[in-house]
């Protein structure tokens, strides 16, 4: 059985309420009074725990980031092949996008609400997107891609676009289209590596400078 509201700590109650309201309606649309009402705590408890609404938003996003990373890590751990691992991330996205309460990427949504310039909230969103790109880059390196950094950026763009598309069109199958495009990118990256190996096969190693200058 799950813990009752009374059994949860003030911090947990606030984060649970924030997660529900901020994700459903937006971090700036929802006022602090609605959060404390949903959490069933006093306003002083919120400021005593987090200090400000911005800090509550940051904590909400950090928790979602940890949850997202755990889900992705658990999914790719089921496979040994880096190509399958990459594709499984898009499969996971399709499953998440099919959930009835799906409202798109929380980090993209929060970034869109932030004013221009740096902020703690925007930094959390940037860090999460950087984590995804770094993961794609590492999997590209494991795949043997000639340019894993470029492949990681391309997959990151595809991932972001699919996140936005599934939410805006309310169509989880867009993630399946993104998976197919990711497969093409991976096959192209692996093919370039293979072609380079084939072109180099059977060739004699180049002579050293001394050998080239040695009189016959």
Buried (B, 14 or more C-beta within 10 A) or exposed (E): EEEEEEEBEBBEBBBBBBBBBBBEEBBBEBEBEBBBEBBBBEEEBBBEBBEEBEBBBBBBBBBBBEEBBEBBEEBBEEEEEBBBBBBBBBBBBBEBBEEEEBEBBBBBBBBEBBEEEEBEBBEBBEEBBEBBBEBBBBBBBBBBBBBBBBBBBBBBEBBBEBBBBBBEEEBBEBBBBBBEBBBEBBEEBBEBBEEEEEEEEEEEEEEEEEEEEEEE
